[in-house]
Amino acid sequence: MAAIGMKARGLVRLVAVLLGILTIAACSPVYTNHGFVPSDEDVEEIMVGIDTRETVAAIVGKPGAEGLLTQEGWYYVESRFKHFAYNAPEEIDREVLRIGFDESGLVENIERFGLEQGQVVVLSRRVTTSNTRGVGFLRQLLGNIGNFDAGTLLQ
C-alpha cells in the first residue's frame, strides 16, 4: 500500500509541474508579423527618375496598397504586433515604404517611415527634385509676399 501512495504522490507532483510549466508558457507574449516591406538592397536597385511602375513591380513586386485618390504612390506596409494574455494586440513596430510616381509613371521619390514612440518618423528619403505638388495656389501666392522689392516692380 505504501508503494501505491508513493506512486500517487509522484504522479500528483508531475501533474503539478506540468500545469506550472503550461501556466508560465501561456503567459508569454506571442508576436505576429503582417505585411511586407522590400529590403534596402532591393530598394537600392530602383533608380529615381528612370524606373517605371512596371520595372518597380519586377524589382520588388506590387504593393498591398496604392494611393487611393490619385494613384500617385505605392505603399508597402509591415507591422509587428505583440499579443499578451487577454490584452488587445499592441503594435510594437511599423515600417512604411512609399514609392511615389510622377504623371508619366516614372519613380519620383522613395521614402521609408518608421514608428517611434507612437509617432511616424522618416527613416530615409530619396527625392528627385523639390516640387510644389501638394502646395495650394494660395500658399504659393502668399508665400511670395515680402520676397519682392519696389525697385524690381517698377522696372
C-alpha positions as a printed NumPy array, in Angstrom:
array([[  0.   ,   0.   ,   0.   ],
       [  2.834,   2.392,   0.75 ],
       [  4.188,   1.883,  -2.789],
       [  0.858,   2.905,  -4.313],
       [  0.792,   6.073,  -2.157],
       [  4.34 ,   6.953,  -3.306],
       [  3.348,   6.494,  -6.949],
       [  0.234,   8.635,  -6.476],
       [  2.281,  11.43 ,  -4.845],
       [  4.817,  11.264,  -7.685],
       [  2.036,  11.457, -10.233],
       [  0.459,  14.449,  -8.465],
       [  3.865,  16.205,  -8.408],
       [  4.361,  15.511, -12.12 ],
       [  0.914,  16.89 , -12.956],
       [  1.559,  19.974, -10.775],
       [  4.903,  20.627, -12.503],
       [  3.317,  20.229, -15.963],
       [  0.459,  22.594, -15.031],
       [  3.013,  25.137, -13.753],
       [  5.014,  24.941, -16.99 ],
       [  1.842,  25.333, -19.09 ],
       [  0.74 ,  28.322, -16.985],
       [  4.09 ,  30.048, -17.45 ],
       [  4.094,  29.295, -21.188],
       [  0.557,  30.666, -21.554],
       [  1.67 ,  33.993, -20.066],
       [  4.488,  34.535, -22.55 ],
       [  3.761,  37.01 , -25.359],
       [  3.177,  35.908, -28.932],
       [  4.492,  38.08 , -31.781],
       [  2.944,  38.224, -35.254],
       [  4.078,  39.995, -38.411],
       [  1.733,  41.453, -41.015],
       [  2.539,  42.874, -44.432],
       [  5.726,  43.186, -46.463],
       [  8.373,  45.863, -46.99 ],
       [ 11.175,  45.229, -49.517],
       [ 14.727,  45.088, -48.188],
       [ 17.148,  48.013, -48.523],
       [ 19.148,  46.037, -51.1  ],
       [ 16.084,  45.614, -53.321],
       [ 15.068,  49.26 , -52.964],
       [ 18.581,  50.426, -53.904],
       [ 18.066,  48.82 , -57.327],
       [ 15.229,  51.27 , -58.052],
       [ 16.507,  54.342, -59.904],
       [ 14.663,  57.596, -59.169],
       [ 13.676,  59.348, -62.395],
       [ 14.395,  56.259, -64.531],
       [ 12.304,  53.298, -63.354],
       [  8.577,  52.971, -64.061],
       [  5.722,  51.192, -62.3  ],
       [  6.422,  48.078, -64.379],
       [ 10.141,  47.951, -63.558],
       [  9.444,  48.6  , -59.864],
       [  6.931,  45.731, -59.875],
       [  9.599,  43.49 , -61.434],
       [ 12.214,  44.503, -58.826],
       [ 10.231,  44.458, -55.57 ],
       [  6.741,  43.269, -56.515],
       [  3.406,  45.066, -56.425],
       [  2.319,  46.56 , -53.089],
       [ -0.679,  45.787, -50.972],
       [ -1.827,  49.429, -51.125],
       [ -1.749,  52.295, -53.602],
       [ -2.649,  55.971, -53.376],
       [ -6.411,  55.873, -53.104],
       [ -7.428,  59.015, -54.936],
       [ -4.674,  59.794, -57.41 ],
       [ -2.703,  56.534, -57.656],
       [  0.421,  58.68 , -57.227],
       [  2.256,  56.25 , -54.982],
       [  2.71 ,  52.66 , -53.929],
       [  2.76 ,  51.836, -50.22 ],
       [  4.434,  48.784, -48.727],
       [  3.454,  48.334, -45.067],
       [  4.838,  45.917, -42.484],
       [  3.691,  45.767, -38.841],
       [  4.712,  43.686, -35.832],
       [  2.156,  43.013, -33.088],
       [  2.536,  41.698, -29.549],
       [ -0.296,  39.52 , -28.237],
       [ -0.219,  39.009, -24.477],
       [ -2.77 ,  37.063, -22.487],
       [ -6.213,  38.671, -22.644],
       [ -4.938,  42.149, -23.637],
       [ -5.668,  43.625, -27.037],
       [ -2.837,  43.197, -29.572],
       [ -0.282,  46.018, -29.363],
       [  1.538,  47.308, -32.436],
       [  5.188,  47.492, -31.45 ],
       [  6.781,  48.261, -34.81 ],
       [  5.66 ,  49.584, -38.177],
       [  7.537,  50.373, -41.35 ],
       [  6.078,  52.01 , -44.447],
       [  7.868,  52.305, -47.777],
       [  6.33 ,  54.815, -50.191],
       [  7.39 ,  54.885, -53.815],
       [  5.968,  57.991, -55.499],
       [  5.391,  58.323, -59.237],
       [  5.022,  61.412, -61.41 ],
       [  2.328,  61.909, -64.056],
       [  4.314,  59.961, -66.656],
       [  4.715,  56.949, -64.361],
       [  8.408,  57.447, -63.503],
       [  9.657,  56.997, -59.938],
       [  9.675,  60.443, -58.351],
       [ 10.711,  59.633, -54.786],
       [ 11.27 ,  56.8  , -52.336],
       [ 10.524,  57.332, -48.645],
       [ 10.766,  54.967, -45.687],
       [  8.843,  55.734, -42.484],
       [  9.003,  54.063, -39.082],
       [  7.148,  54.187, -35.772],
       [  8.979,  55.772, -32.825],
       [  7.079,  56.05 , -29.539],
       [  3.78 ,  56.071, -31.416],
       [  4.881,  58.827, -33.822],
       [  5.607,  58.343, -37.525],
       [  9.189,  59.331, -38.372],
       [ 11.076,  59.475, -41.668],
       [ 13.79 ,  56.794, -41.79 ],
       [ 15.138,  57.566, -45.264],
       [ 14.171,  59.606, -48.298],
       [ 15.312,  59.802, -51.951],
       [ 13.673,  62.577, -53.965],
       [ 14.42 ,  63.81 , -57.482],
       [ 13.572,  67.496, -57.085],
       [ 11.742,  69.705, -54.689],
       [  8.331,  70.253, -56.161],
       [  5.233,  72.215, -55.389],
       [  2.841,  69.297, -55.623],
       [  0.544,  69.294, -52.643],
       [  1.036,  73.056, -52.131],
       [ -2.089,  75.012, -52.952],
       [ -2.27 ,  78.053, -55.204],
       [ -2.905,  80.477, -52.32 ],
       [  0.05 ,  79.152, -50.333],
       [  2.314,  79.633, -53.362],
       [  0.938,  83.12 , -53.939],
       [  1.036,  84.268, -50.312],
       [  4.401,  82.609, -49.733],
       [  5.992,  85.124, -52.107],
       [  4.755,  88.206, -50.232],
       [  7.777,  90.056, -48.961],
       [ 10.131,  88.474, -51.486],
       [  9.882,  91.462, -53.856],
       [ 11.379,  94.904, -53.579],
       [  9.876,  98.061, -55.034],
       [ 12.817,  98.615, -57.393],
       [ 12.209,  95.411, -59.325],
       [  8.458,  96.005, -59.602],
       [  8.816,  99.471, -61.184],
       [ 11.268,  98.46 , -63.914]])
